[in-house]
């Protein structure tokens, strides 16, 4: 979503793998979202 303050990404996930794999997946998405936000700020 684009807002006055930049880009906001709302995310939800359903992961049915082992907890460690799900945690890594979510962390990877958070990192990607942060990079997108930084790119938009430039």
Secondary structure, DSSP 4 states (H G I P E B T S, - for coil): -EETTEE---------S-HHHHHHHHHHHHHHHHHHHHHHH-
